Structures are given as structure tokens and as C-alpha cells.
Amino acid sequence: MKHVERVAIMGAGNGGCAAAVDLVLRGYDVRLWGRSPSTIDPIKAGGGLGYEGVLGEGFVRIGLITNDAAEAVSGADAVLIMAPAQAHENITALVAPYLTPEQVFVAAPGQTLTLLPHTLRRLGHSHPVTCVSSTLPYICRKIDPARVKISRVSAKLRFAAFPGKNTEVLAERVRPLFPAIHPVPTVLDTLFLYTNAIHHPPAFLCNIGRMESTGGDYCHYYDGITPSVGKLIDQLDIERLAIATAYECRIDRLSEHFFQMGYTDEKGRAGGTAYDVFHNSEPNRWIKAPTSIDHRFFNEDIPFGLVPFSELARVAQVPTPVTDAVITLASSIAGKAYRDTGLNLEKMGVKDLTAREVRRLVEEGYL
């Protein structure tokens, strides 16, 4: 098993830049790819990234900064997609011609479930796809075009491969990159831990008027998640847990999950409610709200979170009235057909399968 030394990071947004800083600081040879020249050019101009936060403050030089996917992937030991979920399919199609069997291919966040292997199979590849947790390994924000603030590094990252029978082997290759990874049986287990889906959309939805009247001048998590908003998130959490159980996945409730990742403290865990979780979340405390409804809190977390939850719930005959209501309301406000554009059963490659057949697919890679 080849040791990972050279890493291609596909995506130069919040998560990609945080990963680039972290991995360079730990001695890896990093290639950073970004699709848009407006994103990558400021980083290229300075030769690297400035950073601040829990990893300290400083500047790291990056060996290769490019808009050329082939250049980034060629010779890399690991290829990491660190981008919003809606970009995963396109990035996968872009890098597929250059992937080799020796490379480990990682998607983070990993809520794209069977979409990426389905895309690779369609393109004639049988490369195993690994999914790192249901969220990025960092709480982070780019505060300038070439500077990132890293507020927290996750203390526990659920990790699975597609198919699940490859998880343990691939975990050994990926663990040096992300020491906090915690293997789980299948990518379904990482999907249902996509907790951004149950707290971003409802909190944003309930604060739309505030966001539009103030331009987002409030702290999204601390100010926006009041006790009543927290109750809505709690109901979505109950539905998420029920769907996961129907697919034989054992997952933690929101409060326990956030505590294990280091995103809330003991008081937030003990309180048990979403309100307790976020009012005791120091890493999220000062993060401002979005300034527009055209934001990943809707555009990513609904089509690649709530939509697959709802779709898989329907297959397993689990009622999800609150999940469905949030999808409907947000779709109406944003003017976007999230159910059609999101990760529905057809796009996941599981249309017409039963819940048990879906489980077998993610375990074995075939029916």
C-alpha cells in the first residue's frame, strides 16, 4: 500500500483552502485546483495562502496552484474533492479520465452517497470512492481571496468507502491525512450524519426577513437559532434518525454528534436540544448569516441533504412531514425545483430499489 505524500485538492473554497493549509503545515506536497480563475488567481499571485485560527497564524506556500485538473491529479497519491456537494458530480467527471487505480479518491463532504461511483461507472471507471464524514473536516471561512480562518478541526470524522467492504483498507491510507477519521459500515452511515441539512435550511428559512432587512448582519447560529427555531430543528432530527434506522444505520442525535466532533461543549450535549447545541458552540458563535437566499444553506443543504433524506424515507415508508415542508417552502422562496435538481433516487442510481437493496448496494457494490 503506497504511502500518501502528494495530494491534489479539488476545490479552492473554504474547505479546500483549509485542507491545503493543514496538509502543507503537516508536510504534504499539495496541489490546489480551482475551476474559476477569479478564485484561484489571487492565491496563485501570492504563491499560497494566509491563515489564522486554531492552527495559528501565518502563510503557507503551495507547490502547485492551477485551473488544470489534469495537472493537479497527475502524480498525486490522493485526490480530494473539497467542494460544495452540488459540484461533486462535475468535478468527478472532470478528473475521471486522469484517475489511476493506485490513487485514493476522497469526497468531503461525503453526502453525495452513490452519486460519485454511479458517475464513475457511467464514465467507464470502477475506482472506489471514499467519503469523509458528512461534513468538511473543518469549521472554516475564507476571510479574503487568499486567506482562510480555521475555527476548529473536527475531532471525529465518520468515514466510509463505496462499497463498504473496502472501508477498512482505504481508511488506513486516508488516516494520515485526517487522523480523526472513524470508519462506519457504509456511505449511508455518512449520509445520515449530514447534520447541516437539518439545521441550516430551517434556521435560514425562519430568519429570511431578518437576513433581507439587515443584509445578514447577525450571527446565524447564536442569534438565528432561538428556542422556537431550535424546536423545528429538533423535529427534523427526529425524522433523520427514523430514516437512518430504516436503513440499518446507527447514528447519533444532533447533540451527541456535535459534541463528538468538538463543535459543542458538555453543556450543549447535556441539554440535548438544537438550541442548547448552538448556544454552546464556540466555533460557530461569531459566524455571520448569509447575505442572500442564493446560498449553500439552501442550494447545497436542501438538494443534497433534505432531498435524499426525503427520497430514501419514501422508499422505506417513513413519514417525513417536517422535512417535506421545509423543502417545499424553501423551493418556493428560492424559486428552485430542489427535488428535481437534487440528489433524488435516479441520480443516486438507486431508483426502483427497495430499502434492503439500497443497503446491499452500498455494502457490496452490487445487488
C-alpha positions as CSV (number, residue, x, y, z in Angstrom):
1,M,0.0,0.0,0.0
2,K,1.6,3.2,-1.2
3,H,2.1,6.0,1.4
4,V,0.3,9.2,0.6
5,E,2.7,12.1,0.0
6,R,1.3,14.2,-2.8
7,V,-2.3,15.4,-2.5
8,A,-4.5,17.0,-5.1
9,I,-7.2,19.2,-3.6
10,M,-10.0,19.8,-6.0
11,G,-11.7,23.0,-4.8
12,A,-10.3,26.3,-3.6
13,G,-13.2,27.4,-1.5
14,N,-13.5,27.4,2.3
15,G,-12.8,23.7,2.8
16,G,-10.2,23.3,0.1
17,C,-8.2,26.2,1.4
18,A,-8.4,24.9,5.0
19,A,-7.3,21.5,3.9
20,A,-4.4,22.9,1.9
21,V,-3.1,24.9,4.8
22,D,-3.5,22.0,7.2
23,L,-1.8,19.5,4.9
24,V,1.1,21.8,3.9
25,L,1.8,22.5,7.6
26,R,2.0,18.8,8.2
27,G,4.5,18.3,5.4
28,Y,2.4,17.1,2.4
29,D,3.1,18.1,-1.2
30,V,-0.2,19.9,-2.0
31,R,-1.6,20.7,-5.5
32,L,-4.6,23.1,-5.2
33,W,-7.1,23.2,-8.1
34,G,-9.9,25.7,-8.6
35,R,-12.3,25.9,-11.5
36,S,-12.7,29.7,-11.6
37,P,-9.7,32.0,-12.4
38,S,-11.3,34.6,-10.1
39,T,-10.9,32.1,-7.2
40,I,-7.5,30.7,-8.0
41,D,-5.7,33.7,-9.4
42,P,-5.3,35.6,-6.0
43,I,-3.9,32.5,-4.4
44,K,-1.5,32.0,-7.3
45,A,-0.4,35.6,-7.3
46,G,0.9,35.2,-3.7
47,G,2.1,31.7,-4.2
48,G,0.0,30.3,-1.3
49,L,-2.5,31.0,1.5
50,G,-2.6,33.1,4.6
51,Y,-4.3,31.5,7.6
52,E,-5.4,32.2,11.1
53,G,-7.3,30.4,13.8
54,V,-6.7,27.1,15.7
55,L,-3.7,26.2,13.5
56,G,-2.0,29.5,14.4
57,E,-1.4,32.4,12.1
58,G,0.9,32.7,9.1
59,F,1.4,31.9,5.4
60,V,1.9,28.6,3.6
61,R,3.4,28.2,0.1
62,I,1.6,25.7,-2.1
63,G,3.7,23.8,-4.7
64,L,1.1,23.8,-7.5
65,I,-1.9,26.2,-7.8
66,T,-3.8,25.5,-11.0
67,N,-7.0,25.6,-13.1
68,D,-5.9,22.5,-15.0
69,A,-7.4,19.3,-13.5
70,A,-5.0,17.0,-15.3
71,E,-2.0,18.9,-14.0
72,A,-3.4,18.7,-10.4
73,V,-4.3,15.0,-10.5
74,S,-1.2,13.7,-12.4
75,G,1.2,12.0,-10.0
76,A,-0.9,12.6,-6.9
77,D,-1.3,9.8,-4.4
78,A,-4.6,11.1,-3.2
79,V,-7.3,13.2,-4.9
80,L,-9.6,15.0,-2.5
81,I,-12.8,16.7,-3.6
82,M,-13.2,19.6,-1.1
83,A,-16.1,21.5,-2.6
84,P,-19.9,22.0,-2.2
85,A,-21.9,18.9,-2.8
86,Q,-23.5,20.3,-6.0
87,A,-20.1,20.5,-7.6
88,H,-19.1,16.9,-6.9
89,E,-20.6,15.3,-10.0
90,N,-19.0,17.8,-12.3
91,I,-15.6,17.5,-10.6
92,T,-15.7,13.7,-10.7
93,A,-16.4,13.8,-14.4
94,L,-13.6,16.2,-14.9
95,V,-10.9,14.2,-13.0
96,A,-12.2,10.7,-14.1
97,P,-10.0,10.5,-17.2
98,Y,-6.9,11.0,-15.2
99,L,-7.5,8.8,-12.2
100,T,-5.4,5.7,-11.7
101,P,-6.1,2.6,-9.6
102,E,-3.2,3.5,-7.3
103,Q,-4.8,6.8,-6.3
104,V,-7.2,7.1,-3.4
105,F,-10.2,9.2,-4.3
106,V,-11.9,11.1,-1.4
107,A,-15.0,13.2,-1.3
108,A,-15.6,15.5,1.6
109,P,-18.3,16.2,2.5
110,G,-19.5,12.8,1.5
111,Q,-23.3,13.2,1.3
112,T,-23.3,12.5,-2.4
113,L,-23.8,8.9,-1.5
114,T,-23.7,6.6,-4.6
115,L,-23.7,9.6,-7.0
116,L,-19.9,9.6,-7.4
117,P,-19.4,5.9,-8.0
118,H,-22.5,6.0,-10.3
119,T,-20.8,8.8,-12.2
120,L,-17.6,6.9,-12.4
121,R,-19.3,3.7,-13.6
122,R,-21.1,5.7,-16.3
123,L,-17.7,7.0,-17.4
124,G,-16.2,3.5,-17.6
125,H,-14.3,3.6,-14.3
126,S,-14.5,1.2,-11.3
127,H,-12.5,3.3,-9.0
128,P,-13.5,3.0,-5.3
129,V,-14.8,6.3,-3.9
130,T,-14.2,7.1,-0.3
131,C,-16.4,9.6,1.6
132,V,-15.0,11.5,4.5
133,S,-17.8,12.2,7.0
134,S,-21.0,14.1,6.2
135,T,-19.3,17.4,6.6
136,L,-16.0,19.1,5.9
137,P,-13.1,18.2,8.4
138,Y,-13.0,21.9,9.4
139,I,-15.2,24.8,10.6
140,C,-13.7,27.4,8.3
141,R,-14.3,30.5,6.3
142,K,-12.3,32.4,3.7
143,I,-12.0,35.9,5.0
144,D,-10.0,37.2,2.0
145,P,-9.5,35.7,-1.5
146,A,-6.2,34.2,-0.4
147,R,-6.7,33.9,3.4
148,V,-8.7,31.4,5.4
149,K,-9.8,31.3,9.1
150,I,-9.9,27.8,10.6
151,S,-12.0,27.9,13.7
152,R,-12.0,24.2,14.5
153,V,-10.6,20.9,13.2
154,S,-13.2,18.1,13.6
155,A,-12.4,15.7,16.5
156,K,-14.3,12.8,14.9
157,L,-15.0,12.2,11.2
158,R,-17.2,9.3,10.1
159,F,-15.6,7.7,7.1
160,A,-16.8,5.0,4.6
161,A,-15.9,3.7,1.2
162,F,-18.1,2.6,-1.7
163,P,-18.6,-0.3,-1.5
164,G,-18.4,-0.6,2.3
165,K,-16.3,-3.8,2.1
166,N,-13.4,-1.6,1.1
167,T,-13.7,0.8,4.1
168,E,-11.0,-0.6,6.4
169,V,-8.3,-0.8,3.7
170,L,-8.9,2.7,2.4
171,A,-9.2,4.1,6.0
172,E,-5.6,3.1,6.6
173,R,-4.5,5.1,3.6
174,V,-6.6,8.1,4.5
175,R,-6.0,8.2,8.2
176,P,-2.6,10.0,8.0
177,L,-4.3,12.8,6.1
178,F,-7.2,13.0,8.6
179,P,-6.3,11.3,11.9
180,A,-9.8,11.9,13.3
181,I,-11.5,9.5,10.8
182,H,-13.8,6.9,12.4
183,P,-14.8,4.1,10.0
184,V,-18.5,3.3,9.7
185,P,-20.1,0.5,7.7
186,T,-21.3,2.2,4.6
187,V,-21.7,5.6,2.9
188,L,-25.3,5.6,4.0
189,D,-24.0,6.0,7.6
190,T,-22.2,9.1,6.5
191,L,-25.2,10.5,4.6
192,F,-27.5,10.4,7.6
193,L,-24.8,12.2,9.6
194,Y,-25.1,15.2,7.3
195,T,-26.5,17.4,10.0
196,N,-26.0,20.6,8.1
197,A,-29.2,19.6,6.3
198,I,-31.3,19.6,9.4
199,H,-30.1,22.9,10.9
200,H,-29.0,25.3,8.1
201,P,-32.3,25.3,6.0
202,P,-34.8,25.7,8.8
203,A,-32.8,28.3,10.7
204,F,-32.2,30.3,7.4
205,L,-35.9,29.9,6.5
206,C,-37.1,31.2,9.8
207,N,-34.8,34.2,9.5
208,I,-35.3,35.2,5.9
209,G,-36.9,38.5,6.8
210,R,-34.2,39.4,9.2
211,M,-31.5,38.4,6.6
212,E,-33.0,40.6,3.9
213,S,-33.7,43.6,6.1
214,T,-30.2,43.6,7.7
215,G,-28.1,42.2,4.9
216,G,-27.2,39.2,7.1
217,D,-25.9,41.4,10.0
218,Y,-26.5,38.9,12.8
219,C,-24.8,35.7,14.0
220,H,-26.6,32.9,12.1
221,Y,-26.2,30.2,14.8
222,Y,-26.3,32.2,18.0
223,D,-28.8,34.8,17.2
224,G,-30.8,33.0,14.5
225,I,-31.4,29.7,16.4
226,T,-33.8,30.7,19.1
227,P,-35.7,28.2,21.3
228,S,-38.6,28.1,18.8
229,V,-36.3,27.7,15.8
230,G,-34.4,25.0,17.7
231,K,-37.7,23.1,18.1
232,L,-38.1,22.9,14.3
233,I,-34.5,21.6,14.0
234,D,-35.3,19.0,16.7
235,Q,-38.2,17.7,14.7
236,L,-36.0,17.3,11.6
237,D,-33.5,15.5,13.8
238,I,-36.2,13.0,14.9
239,E,-37.1,12.3,11.2
240,R,-33.5,11.9,10.3
241,L,-33.0,9.3,13.0
242,A,-36.1,7.4,11.9
243,I,-34.9,7.2,8.3
244,A,-31.5,6.0,9.3
245,T,-33.0,3.3,11.5
246,A,-35.0,2.1,8.5
247,Y,-31.7,1.6,6.6
248,E,-30.0,-0.2,9.5
249,C,-27.8,2.8,10.3
250,R,-26.9,3.5,13.9
251,I,-26.3,7.2,14.2
252,D,-26.2,9.8,17.0
253,R,-28.7,12.6,17.6
254,L,-27.5,16.1,16.8
255,S,-26.3,17.0,20.3
256,E,-24.1,13.9,20.6
257,H,-22.8,14.2,17.1
258,F,-21.7,17.8,17.5
259,F,-20.1,17.0,20.9
260,Q,-18.1,14.2,19.5
261,M,-16.8,16.4,16.6
262,G,-15.9,19.1,19.2
263,Y,-18.4,21.6,17.8
264,T,-20.4,22.0,21.1
265,D,-19.4,21.5,24.8
266,E,-20.7,19.3,27.6
267,K,-23.4,21.8,28.4
268,G,-24.7,21.6,24.8
269,R,-24.6,17.9,24.8
270,A,-26.4,17.5,28.1
271,G,-29.1,20.0,27.1
272,G,-29.9,17.8,24.1
273,T,-31.8,20.3,22.1
274,A,-30.6,22.2,19.0
275,Y,-30.9,25.5,20.9
276,D,-28.5,24.1,23.6
277,V,-26.1,22.8,21.0
278,F,-25.7,26.0,19.1
279,H,-25.7,28.3,22.1
280,N,-22.8,26.3,23.5
281,S,-20.9,26.1,20.2
282,E,-17.9,28.3,20.5
283,P,-16.5,27.6,16.9
284,N,-19.8,28.7,15.4
285,R,-20.5,31.6,17.8
286,W,-19.5,34.5,15.7
287,I,-20.3,33.3,12.2
288,K,-22.4,35.8,10.4
289,A,-25.6,35.0,8.5
290,P,-25.6,34.8,4.6
291,T,-26.4,38.0,2.8
292,S,-28.7,36.4,0.1
293,I,-31.0,33.4,-0.3
294,D,-28.7,32.3,-3.1
295,H,-26.5,30.5,-0.6
296,R,-25.4,27.0,0.2
297,F,-27.7,26.8,3.3
298,F,-30.4,26.3,0.7
299,N,-28.6,25.4,-2.6
300,E,-26.4,22.6,-1.1
301,D,-28.1,21.5,2.1
302,I,-31.6,21.0,0.7
303,P,-30.9,19.2,-2.7
304,F,-28.0,17.2,-1.3
305,G,-29.3,16.7,2.3
306,L,-33.0,17.0,2.8
307,V,-34.0,15.8,-0.6
308,P,-32.1,12.4,-0.3
309,F,-33.4,12.1,3.2
310,S,-37.0,12.5,1.9
311,E,-36.4,10.3,-1.1
312,L,-35.0,7.4,0.9
313,A,-37.7,7.9,3.5
314,R,-40.4,7.4,0.9
315,V,-38.7,4.1,-0.2
316,A,-38.7,2.9,3.4
317,Q,-42.2,4.2,4.1
318,V,-41.0,6.5,6.8
319,P,-43.2,9.7,7.2
320,T,-41.2,13.0,7.0
321,P,-43.8,15.8,7.1
322,V,-41.4,18.4,8.5
323,T,-38.6,17.6,6.1
324,D,-41.0,17.8,3.2
325,A,-42.4,21.1,4.4
326,V,-39.0,22.7,4.6
327,I,-38.1,21.5,1.1
328,T,-41.4,22.9,-0.3
329,L,-41.2,26.3,1.5
330,A,-37.5,26.8,0.6
331,S,-38.2,25.8,-3.1
332,S,-41.0,28.3,-3.3
333,I,-38.9,31.1,-1.8
334,A,-35.8,30.4,-3.8
335,G,-37.7,29.7,-7.0
336,K,-35.8,26.5,-7.5
337,A,-37.0,22.9,-8.0
338,Y,-34.7,21.3,-5.4
339,R,-36.4,17.9,-5.7
340,D,-35.7,17.8,-9.5
341,T,-32.2,19.1,-9.3
342,G,-31.1,17.5,-6.1
343,L,-29.9,14.0,-5.1
344,N,-33.0,12.1,-5.9
345,L,-33.3,8.3,-6.3
346,E,-32.5,8.4,-10.0
347,K,-29.3,10.5,-9.6
348,M,-28.2,8.2,-6.7
349,G,-28.5,5.2,-9.0
350,V,-31.0,3.5,-6.7
351,K,-34.3,4.1,-8.5
352,D,-36.7,1.2,-8.2
353,L,-34.7,-0.4,-5.4
354,T,-36.1,-1.4,-2.0
355,A,-34.5,-0.2,1.2
356,R,-32.8,-3.5,1.7
357,E,-31.5,-3.5,-1.9
358,V,-30.1,0.0,-1.3
359,R,-28.3,-1.3,1.8
360,R,-26.8,-4.2,0.0
361,L,-25.6,-2.0,-2.9
362,V,-23.6,0.3,-0.5
363,E,-22.2,-2.7,1.3
364,E,-21.2,-4.9,-1.6
365,G,-21.3,-2.6,-4.7
366,Y,-23.8,-4.8,-6.5
367,L,-27.3,-6.3,-5.9
